[in-house]
C-alpha cells in the first residue's frame, strides 16, 4: 500500500455504502444521477456543495434525502438550500 491509498476493505465498504445511499436518493430524485454523484463525492470528502438551478427541481430534497437514509443523521439548521 502506498501513501494516500486506503486499505481495500475500507474503500470497498465506503463504496458499498455510497452506492446504497445513491440508490435511495435516486428513488426520490429521478434523473439527477450526475448531481447525486457530485454531491456524495463532496460530502464524503468533507467539502461543500452549491447547487444552482431553476425552482422546483428538488434542490431541497437533495439536501434532506441523505439524512433520511442515514443511521447517524442529525437535524440540519438550514431549512432550504
Residue pairs with C-beta under 8 A, 6 or more apart in sequence:
1 7
6 14
14 44
18 40
18 44
20 69
21 40
21 66
21 69
21 70
22 33
22 36
22 37
22 40
24 65
24 68
24 69
25 36
25 62
25 65
25 66
25 69
26 32
26 33
26 36
28 58
28 61
28 65
29 35
29 36
29 58
29 61
29 62
29 65
32 57
32 58
32 62
35 51
35 62
36 62
38 49
39 49
39 51
39 62
39 66
40 66
41 47
42 48
42 49
43 49
43 66
51 59
51 62
51 81
53 59
59 80
59 81
60 80
60 81
62 81
63 76
63 78
63 80
63 81
64 76
66 73
67 73
67 74
67 75
67 76
